[in-house]
Amino acid sequence: MSSAASRILGRGSIYTLASAAPMLTGLLVTPALTRSLPIAEYGRVSVAIVTMQFVLGLLTLGLPLVITRHAHVEGTGTEGARGLVLTGALAVLLLSVAVSSGYLGVAALLGSQTPWPVLLAVVAGGAGAGMAMAQAYALAKEASWFYVALAFAMSLAAPAAGLFAILLTSATASAYFGAVVGVFLLAEIGALWRIRSAGRSRTSRREFADSLRMGLPLVPHQLAIGSATGAAVLVARWQLGIDGGAHAQIAAWLGTAPLIIVSAIGYAWLPQLLSVPAESRGASLEETSGAIAWLAALGASSVALLSPWLLRLLVSSEYDVASMVPATSLVCLTAVVATVFLAYMQLVIAGGHTQRFALASPLSLVGGSLVALATIEWLGLAAIGLGYVSTYLLLTLFARHESRRCSEVRWSLTRVLPAGAFGLAGCLSGALLPVDGLVGTPVRAGGAMLCLLGALWLLRRTMTGSREVTTAVAARGDRD
């Protein structure tokens, strides 16, 4: 395996740890939190969490990807990227504080009750957006552990601090989010101090405005991608009732596990691509997309084949696991499709032409939802998986069109197609095989075992290749 693929998968495996933080929160903090708060207060916490996540996604202003790109492409390079982080983080934090303070003043004038958890969540969202910008700088500089540390601060340390706050003070949503805001602010201050201390930073009004013009269209794109599971749940609840919505949420959540890993690996893709000459980017994309596609196909097939047992671990006997398995398996296939989408998207971002995604991504989500609606009477719950895949297929087609419009780089899908065919076969097998019995059980278990062994072999080969590349570079440095 070449240095490019080894570098992406090696770095990406570290970024994958950042995805573990929310899972640890779900396993360690959430059960204790639900037992420590009254139901009404936990309901307020849930509303505040949704508010925080929405505000965070909105106030990033699409700048994280622009910051990573800026460090490699623009004339001011790393200095300009540092300036964008410091300027953008301070601006959105002040904006979030101003919004909360303004609402607080209006509520006082009208004599209405102050929703403290929600107001605190807005400030936390502003601080979180600043940390997302700091993470983008970490990606550009390949400071992977700095990236992971910020992810754990937001997704694990802050909820844990909130839990301790309600145990030590009062069992209220305000106490919980007061501690969350405190951790967010401390983590953001630490991150910005580290970036400021790394060297000179500079930006201009024009440069910041140009960055916003490039970044803002990515906000609806990111919100649309983040809403894919919610759209699937809404379709299922509308057509299949409340129980259908519950089934869809768990099925989609499990099915997106391979997609989350591919997305985490993709964080290392843009810096690698921008570091090679333009004339070599096509060959680099062909090789790296092939390696990532195989990892996605093996991981997706493993989860799809094991889905009956994984789902039984997640839900009680009240759930119809047999109906959830096809949905989970089809959602798993999204990871393979997303590999091609991300590959084309690197070229779009490198070219700086992101404007059309402000409309195309929401339309792709609508298109996928319509596919689910059109097939749900025929396929049942499996239709939400088909809709999920359709959303990413539409995104991929549009990203390909935009990459060919804004970039001269061309690359072939030759290395991706075998992995795509394998992933399709594995996920369809997961959807169609019996969930148990003399046929289903051994075939599923054996197939999943082979896929997992293949993924481990690929990762081992990657790490070996990465060490060999590092040794060769060090040896050349010694000779020089």
matplotlib code that plots the C-alpha trace (Angstrom):
import matplotlib.pyplot as plt

x = [0.0, 1.3, 2.2, -1.0, -3.4, -1.4, -1.3, -5.1, -6.1, -3.5, -4.5, -8.2, -8.0, -7.0, -9.8, -12.2, -11.5, -13.3, -16.5, -16.1, -16.8, -20.5, -20.8, -19.1, -21.4, -24.3, -23.0, -21.6, -23.2, -26.8, -28.0, -26.8, -28.3, -31.7, -31.7, -30.5, -33.0, -36.8, -38.4, -39.5, -35.9, -34.5, -37.0, -35.6, -32.0, -33.1, -34.5, -31.4, -29.1, -31.0, -30.8, -27.0, -26.4, -28.4, -26.7, -23.3, -24.0, -25.4, -22.6, -19.7, -20.7, -19.2, -15.8, -14.1, -13.6, -12.6, -10.0, -8.4, -8.3, -6.9, -3.9, -2.9, -4.1, -4.4, -1.4, -1.5, -1.4, -1.1, -1.0, -4.3, -5.9, -5.0, -6.5, -9.7, -10.0, -9.4, -11.6, -14.4, -14.4, -14.5, -17.2, -19.6, -19.1, -19.9, -22.9, -24.2, -23.8, -25.6, -28.5, -28.9, -28.5, -31.0, -33.6, -33.0, -33.6, -36.8, -38.1, -37.4, -39.3, -42.3, -42.2, -42.1, -40.3, -36.6, -35.6, -32.2, -31.2, -31.9, -30.1, -27.1, -27.3, -27.1, -23.8, -22.5, -23.3, -21.3, -18.3, -18.7, -18.6, -15.3, -13.9, -15.0, -13.0, -10.0, -10.5, -10.3, -6.9, -5.8, -6.8, -4.8, -1.7, -2.4, -2.5, -4.7, -4.5, -5.4, -8.5, -9.4, -8.9, -11.3, -13.9, -13.7, -14.0, -17.2, -18.8, -17.6, -16.0, -18.8, -21.7, -19.7, -19.2, -22.9, -23.7, -21.4, -23.0, -26.5, -25.2, -23.4, -25.9, -29.4, -31.1, -32.1, -31.4, -29.9, -27.3, -26.4, -26.0, -24.2, -21.5, -21.6, -21.1, -18.2, -16.3, -17.0, -15.7, -12.6, -11.9, -12.3, -10.0, -7.4, -7.7, -7.5, -4.5, -2.7, -3.4, -2.5, 0.8, 1.7, 2.8, 1.7, -1.9, -3.4, -6.5, -8.3, -11.9, -11.8, -10.2, -12.7, -15.6, -14.3, -14.1, -17.7, -18.9, -17.2, -18.3, -21.9, -23.3, -21.9, -24.2, -27.4, -25.3, -24.1, -27.5, -29.1, -26.6, -27.1, -30.9, -30.9, -31.7, -34.3, -36.0, -36.0, -37.6, -40.3, -41.2, -41.4, -43.5, -45.8, -46.4, -45.9, -47.0, -45.1, -43.7, -42.4, -40.6, -38.9, -37.9, -36.5, -34.4, -32.6, -32.2, -30.7, -28.5, -26.9, -26.6, -24.8, -21.9, -19.8, -20.7, -19.4, -16.1, -15.7, -16.5, -13.9, -11.3, -12.3, -11.2, -7.6, -8.4, -8.5, -5.1, -3.5, -5.0, -4.0, -0.4, 0.2, 0.7, -2.4, -1.2, -0.9, -4.3, -6.2, -3.9, -3.9, -7.7, -7.9, -5.6, -6.9, -10.6, -9.9, -8.4, -11.1, -13.9, -12.6, -12.5, -16.1, -17.3, -15.8, -17.1, -20.6, -20.9, -19.8, -22.5, -25.2, -24.5, -24.3, -27.3, -29.8, -27.6, -26.5, -30.1, -31.1, -28.5, -29.9, -33.7, -36.1, -38.2, -41.1, -39.2, -39.6, -35.9, -36.7, -38.2, -35.3, -32.5, -33.1, -33.3, -30.1, -28.3, -29.3, -28.3, -24.9, -24.4, -24.4, -20.8, -19.6, -21.5, -20.2, -16.6, -17.2, -19.1, -16.3, -13.7, -15.5, -16.2, -12.5, -12.1, -15.1, -13.7, -10.2, -11.6, -13.6, -16.9, -19.3, -22.2, -24.6, -24.5, -26.7, -29.6, -28.4, -27.9, -31.4, -32.9, -31.0, -32.4, -35.9, -35.3, -34.2, -37.2, -39.5, -37.9, -38.6, -42.2, -42.8, -41.5, -42.5, -45.9, -44.0, -40.8, -41.9, -39.2, -36.5, -37.7, -36.0, -32.7, -33.3, -34.1, -30.9, -28.8, -30.7, -29.9, -26.2, -26.4, -28.0, -25.3, -22.6, -24.0, -24.1, -20.6, -19.3, -20.9, -19.5, -16.0, -15.9, -17.2, -14.7, -11.6, -9.5, -8.6, -10.0, -9.9, -11.3, -13.6, -11.8, -10.3, -13.6, -15.9, -14.7, -15.1, -18.5, -19.7, -18.4, -20.2, -23.4, -23.3, -22.5, -25.2, -27.9, -26.9, -27.4, -30.8, -32.1, -30.6, -32.8, -32.1, -31.6, -32.0, -29.7, -29.0, -29.0, -26.9, -23.8, -23.7, -24.1, -21.5, -19.0, -19.4, -19.0, -15.9, -14.3, -15.2, -13.8, -10.6, -10.3, -10.7, -8.1, -5.7, -6.2, -5.6, -2.5, -1.1, -1.9, -0.1, 2.9, 3.0, 2.8, 5.7, 7.8, 7.1, 8.0, 11.3, 12.2, 11.5, 13.7, 16.5, 16.5, 16.6, 19.6, 21.4, 20.6]
y = [0.0, 3.5, 6.2, 8.2, 5.4, 4.5, 8.1, 8.5, 5.2, 5.6, 9.2, 8.3, 5.5, 8.1, 10.4, 7.5, 7.7, 11.0, 9.2, 7.0, 9.9, 10.2, 6.4, 6.4, 9.2, 7.1, 4.1, 5.8, 9.2, 8.9, 6.0, 7.8, 11.1, 9.7, 8.2, 11.4, 13.8, 13.9, 13.1, 16.7, 18.0, 15.4, 16.5, 20.0, 18.7, 16.9, 20.0, 22.0, 19.3, 19.5, 23.3, 23.2, 20.8, 22.9, 26.2, 24.5, 23.3, 26.7, 28.9, 27.0, 29.0, 26.3, 27.5, 24.3, 22.8, 26.3, 26.6, 23.2, 24.1, 27.6, 26.3, 24.3, 26.5, 30.2, 32.5, 33.3, 29.6, 28.5, 32.1, 32.8, 29.6, 30.6, 34.0, 32.5, 30.3, 33.1, 35.6, 33.1, 31.5, 34.9, 36.2, 33.2, 33.1, 36.8, 36.2, 33.3, 35.4, 38.3, 36.2, 34.7, 38.0, 39.6, 36.9, 37.3, 41.0, 40.6, 37.9, 40.2, 43.1, 40.8, 39.1, 35.7, 32.7, 32.4, 29.1, 28.9, 25.5, 26.6, 29.9, 28.2, 25.7, 28.6, 29.8, 26.2, 25.9, 29.1, 27.7, 24.4, 26.0, 27.7, 24.3, 22.9, 25.6, 24.7, 21.0, 22.1, 23.7, 20.5, 18.5, 20.9, 20.5, 16.7, 17.3, 14.3, 13.9, 17.6, 16.9, 13.9, 15.7, 18.5, 15.8, 14.1, 17.5, 18.2, 14.8, 13.2, 15.6, 18.2, 15.7, 14.1, 17.5, 18.2, 14.9, 15.7, 19.2, 17.9, 15.3, 18.0, 20.9, 20.4, 18.0, 20.5, 21.0, 24.5, 23.0, 20.4, 22.9, 25.4, 22.8, 21.9, 25.6, 25.9, 22.9, 24.1, 27.6, 26.2, 23.8, 26.6, 28.9, 26.2, 25.4, 29.0, 29.7, 26.7, 27.9, 31.5, 30.3, 28.2, 31.3, 34.5, 34.7, 37.1, 37.7, 40.6, 41.6, 40.6, 37.2, 36.5, 37.6, 35.3, 32.4, 33.0, 33.1, 29.7, 28.3, 29.4, 27.2, 24.2, 24.9, 23.6, 20.8, 19.7, 20.2, 18.1, 15.2, 15.4, 15.2, 12.0, 9.7, 12.2, 12.2, 8.4, 8.3, 10.8, 8.8, 5.6, 7.2, 8.8, 5.6, 2.9, 4.6, 5.5, 2.0, 2.2, 5.4, 3.7, 0.8, 3.1, 5.1, 2.1, 0.4, 3.6, 4.3, 0.9, 1.0, 4.3, 3.0, 2.1, 5.5, 7.3, 5.5, 6.3, 10.0, 10.0, 8.5, 11.1, 13.9, 13.0, 13.0, 16.7, 17.6, 14.6, 15.5, 19.2, 18.3, 16.6, 18.5, 19.1, 16.8, 13.9, 14.3, 12.0, 9.1, 9.8, 9.8, 6.5, 4.8, 6.2, 5.8, 2.2, 1.5, 3.4, 1.7, -1.7, -0.8, 0.6, -2.5, -5.0, -3.0, -2.5, -6.1, -7.2, -5.0, -6.0, -9.8, -9.4, -7.1, -9.6, -10.2, -6.5, -5.4, -7.9, -6.4, -2.9, -3.5, -5.4, -8.3, -5.9, -4.9, -6.8, -7.4, -9.3, -6.2, -4.0, -6.2, -5.3, -1.6, -1.7, -3.7, -1.2, 1.8, 0.1, 0.2, 4.0, 3.8, 2.4, 5.1, 7.8, 6.9, 7.9, 11.0, 12.1, 11.5, 13.9, 16.3, 16.7, 18.2, 20.5, 21.9, 22.1, 24.2, 26.4, 26.0, 24.9, 27.3, 24.9, 22.5, 24.9, 23.7, 20.4, 18.7, 19.5, 18.4, 15.1, 14.5, 15.3, 12.9, 10.1, 10.6, 10.5, 7.1, 5.8, 7.1, 5.5, 2.1, 1.8, 0.1, -2.5, -2.9, -2.0, -0.7, -1.6, 1.4, 3.8, 2.0, 2.4, 6.0, 6.5, 5.0, 7.0, 10.3, 9.5, 8.4, 11.7, 13.5, 11.5, 12.3, 16.0, 16.0, 14.3, 16.9, 19.8, 18.3, 18.0, 21.5, 23.2, 20.9, 19.6, 16.6, 13.3, 9.9, 6.5, 4.4, 1.2, 0.5, 1.4, -0.9, -4.3, -3.0, -1.5, -4.8, -6.7, -4.2, -4.5, -8.3, -8.3, -5.8, -7.5, -10.8, -9.1, -7.9, -11.1, -14.0, -15.6, -13.9, -17.3, -21.1, -23.7, -21.6, -18.0, -18.4, -20.2, -18.2, -14.9, -15.7, -17.2, -14.3, -11.7, -13.4, -13.4, -9.7, -8.7, -10.7, -8.9, -5.5, -6.3, -7.5, -4.3, -2.2, -4.2, -3.8, -0.1, 0.4, -1.6, 0.5, 3.7, 2.6, 1.7, 5.1, 6.9, 4.9, 5.7, 9.4, 9.4, 7.6, 10.1, 12.9, 11.4, 11.0, 14.6]
z = [0.0, -0.9, 1.5, 0.6, 1.5, 4.5, 5.7, 5.3, 7.0, 9.7, 10.6, 10.0, 12.6, 15.1, 14.1, 14.5, 18.2, 18.2, 17.2, 20.3, 22.6, 22.0, 22.3, 25.6, 26.8, 25.8, 27.7, 30.8, 31.3, 29.9, 32.1, 35.3, 34.1, 33.5, 37.0, 38.6, 37.0, 37.2, 33.9, 33.3, 33.9, 31.6, 29.0, 29.4, 29.0, 25.8, 24.3, 25.3, 23.7, 20.4, 20.6, 21.2, 18.3, 15.9, 17.0, 16.8, 13.2, 12.2, 13.8, 12.3, 9.2, 7.1, 8.0, 9.3, 5.8, 4.5, 7.3, 6.4, 2.8, 3.5, 5.2, 2.1, -0.8, 0.0, -0.1, 3.7, 4.4, 8.0, 9.3, 7.5, 8.8, 12.3, 11.8, 10.5, 13.5, 16.0, 14.3, 13.5, 17.0, 18.8, 16.4, 16.9, 20.6, 21.0, 18.7, 20.8, 24.0, 22.4, 21.3, 24.8, 26.5, 24.1, 24.8, 28.5, 28.3, 26.3, 28.7, 31.7, 30.0, 29.2, 32.6, 31.0, 32.3, 31.4, 29.7, 31.3, 29.9, 26.3, 26.7, 28.1, 25.3, 22.8, 24.4, 24.4, 20.7, 20.0, 22.0, 20.3, 16.8, 17.8, 18.8, 15.5, 13.8, 16.0, 15.0, 11.4, 12.0, 13.8, 10.6, 8.4, 10.6, 11.1, 14.9, 15.2, 19.0, 19.5, 17.4, 19.4, 22.7, 21.7, 20.6, 24.0, 25.8, 24.0, 23.8, 27.1, 29.6, 29.3, 29.9, 32.7, 34.4, 34.0, 35.8, 38.6, 38.9, 39.4, 41.9, 43.9, 43.6, 42.4, 40.1, 37.4, 33.7, 34.5, 36.8, 34.1, 31.3, 33.5, 33.9, 30.2, 29.2, 31.7, 30.2, 26.6, 27.4, 29.1, 26.3, 23.7, 25.6, 25.8, 22.1, 20.9, 23.2, 21.7, 18.2, 19.0, 20.5, 17.4, 15.6, 13.8, 12.7, 10.3, 8.3, 6.6, 6.2, 2.5, 3.3, 6.0, 3.7, 0.9, 3.4, 4.5, 0.8, 0.4, 3.8, 4.2, 1.4, 3.3, 6.3, 4.6, 3.2, 6.6, 8.2, 5.4, 5.9, 9.7, 9.2, 7.2, 10.2, 11.4, 8.0, 8.0, 11.4, 10.3, 7.2, 9.2, 11.9, 9.4, 7.4, 10.0, 13.2, 16.4, 16.7, 13.2, 14.1, 17.1, 14.9, 12.2, 14.7, 16.1, 12.7, 11.1, 14.1, 13.9, 10.1, 10.2, 12.3, 9.2, 7.7, 10.8, 10.6, 6.9, 7.6, 10.4, 8.0, 5.5, 7.8, 6.8, 3.1, 2.3, 3.8, 2.0, -1.3, -1.1, -0.2, -3.5, -6.8, -8.9, -11.7, -9.2, -7.5, -9.9, -9.3, -5.6, -5.5, -7.4, -4.9, -1.7, -2.7, -3.4, 0.0, 1.8, -0.2, 0.7, 4.4, 4.0, 2.2, 4.7, 7.7, 6.2, 5.3, 8.8, 10.5, 8.0, 8.5, 12.3, 12.5, 14.0, 17.0, 17.3, 17.2, 19.9, 22.1, 21.5, 21.9, 24.1, 23.0, 22.1, 19.0, 15.7, 14.9, 11.7, 10.2, 11.3, 9.8, 6.1, 7.0, 8.9, 6.2, 3.5, 5.6, 6.0, 2.2, 2.5, 3.8, 0.4, -1.6, 0.7, -0.1, -3.7, -2.6, -0.3, -3.0, -5.4, -2.6, -1.9, -5.4, -5.0, -1.7, -3.2, -6.0, -3.6, -5.5, -2.8, -3.5, -5.3, -2.4, -0.4, -2.6, -3.9, -0.5, 0.9, -2.4, -2.2, 1.2, -0.1, -3.0, -0.7, 1.5, -1.5, -2.5, 1.0, 0.8, -2.6, -1.5, 2.1, 1.4, -0.7, 1.3, 4.8, 7.2, 4.6, 2.6, 4.9, 4.2, 0.5, 1.0, 2.9, 0.1, -2.5, -0.6, -0.9, -4.5, -5.4, -3.4, -5.2, -8.7, -7.9, -6.4, -9.5, -11.7, -9.6, -9.4, -13.2, -13.5, -11.1, -11.4, -14.2, -12.1, -13.5, -11.9, -12.6, -10.4, -11.5, -8.0, -6.2, -8.3, -6.9, -3.3, -4.2, -5.7, -2.6, -0.3, -2.3, -2.1, 1.6, 2.6, 0.4, 2.0, 5.4, 4.3, 2.7, 4.6, 7.4, 10.7, 12.4, 11.7, 10.2, 7.2, 8.4, 11.6, 10.2, 6.9, 8.7, 11.4, 8.9, 6.4, 9.2, 10.5, 7.1, 6.6, 10.0, 9.3, 6.0, 7.6, 10.3, 7.6, 5.7, 8.8, 9.7, 6.1, 6.4, 9.7, 8.4, 5.3, 7.4, 9.5, 6.5, 4.9, 8.2, 8.4, 4.8, 5.3, 8.4, 6.6, 3.7, 6.3, 7.9, 4.6, 3.8]

ax = plt.figure().add_subplot(projection="3d")
ax.plot(x, y, z, "-o")
ax.set_aspect("equal")
plt.show()
